[in-house]
Amino acid sequence: MIFLKALLKTYKSSSSSSKTHQETRPSTEEPHCKKQTECILFLMIFTSSGAGYHSESKAKEYKHACKRACQKAVDRLRAGGLALEAVTAALIELEDSPFTNAGTGSNLNLSGEIECDASIMDGKSLNYGAVGALSGIKNPVLVARRLLSETQKGKLSAGRIPPCFLVGKGAEQWAISHGIPACPTEKMTTKFSLSGYKRNKRKMELAEQVETKRKRQLCEENNSACLDTVGAVVVDREGNVAAAVSSGGLAMKHPGRVGQAAHYGCGCWAENARDVSLYSTAVSTSGSGEHLIRTMLARECSTAMQAENAHQALLEAMQNKFISSPFLAGEDCVLGGVIVLRCCTCGEAQRSEDIQALLVEFLWSHTTESMCVGYMSAQDSKARTHISRLPPGAVAGQSLAIEGGVCRLGTVSD
């Protein structure tokens, strides 16, 4: 079952739903660029506070987290920063929110500890940095970002190749040795995450006393509410794209478990176009890590975005490469979500040196009950946020929702 919605022009909304591949396609009519002598070009940030279940009571907090992340990233871009810096700024803000499952407020594992995963990818260089099962660091994305930067400096002493992915204690030690301050777990634990740990522990104790069927049901109830990995995708004034993702992982996970947020091609993907006939793409994923790892969903969605119709391409990727993936043939509840950005130079900009503009399409899709997103360009005074939900009657893990929009970013020089 597939539910579709498109945001038209500059985020005006229109909706339709269908059980077939019929869809409401995003409008390709773009708003005219404004004439300015000085202005920031090509700036857009698209964030997600995760795919999972977002209660109405906390909707305001999730939206505020996305708005603040968008604002931080756009501020960095307006100051001259590039995509990689902006996506890092967005993730730091999301990690610092006590309402997201990343950094502060992350889910606790079986031992009552916080272990975080994060990764970041630069579309220009194609470099990638990641950490898994990282404890004792407030902002895991900073470690991933530093790993990416260090790989660009070349080989280490004795010809050693610098690491791009570190886990556990080694990742923590590396972070501290590179000037990233330590932060004890108790300072990253919130009342919400601690109460969730105690509640889940009681559920597990109860599950040990009931039949297998009920045990599976309790597990599904737990997982559906705790999948809110955070992510962001960005395009900057030079047309570079970047993506990042961060997660505290599943509640009550086994110590040492590493989710999709750290895995190459699974948590995020960013790739600048290498040819004028191609699109630059950036993707960030959220959901059940094991499902996203086995399908390498981030890279699959990026590849799909080279098709002419982005909306249809994402729909087919989510349906064929995720829900119906042969790698998940034994799963009857496939949970995940993606945010996707693709861009290319507007046709007018290819013909005239006076016009510099990007045509940007941004979409999100999820099989979870809900997904909170935010988006903003430098031409916007404030970020827009939205909690996308499956319609009543749709079955999470078997149905998908897809929404998106298109806009043109740039200026006409005098």
Secondary structure, DSSP 8 states (H G I E B T S, - for coil): -EEEEEEETTTEEEEEEESSS-------------B-SS---S-EEEEEEEEE---GGGHHHHHHHHHHHHHHHHHHHHTT--HHHHHHHHHHHHHH-TTSSSSTT----TTS---EEEEEEETTT--EEEEEEE-S-S-HHHHHHHHHHHHTT---GGG----SEEEHHHHHHHHHHTT-----HHHH--HHHHHHHHHHHHHHHHHTTS-HHHHHHHHHHHHHTS---EEEEEE-TTS-EEEEEEE--STT--TT---GGGSTTTSEEEE--SSTTS-EEEEEEEE-HHHHHHHTHHHHHHHHTTSS-HHHHHHHHHIIIIIT-GGGTT-S---EEEEEEEEEE-HHHHH-TTEEEEEEEEEEEESSSEEEEEEEETT-SS-EEEEEE--TT--BTTBEEEEEEEEEEEEE--
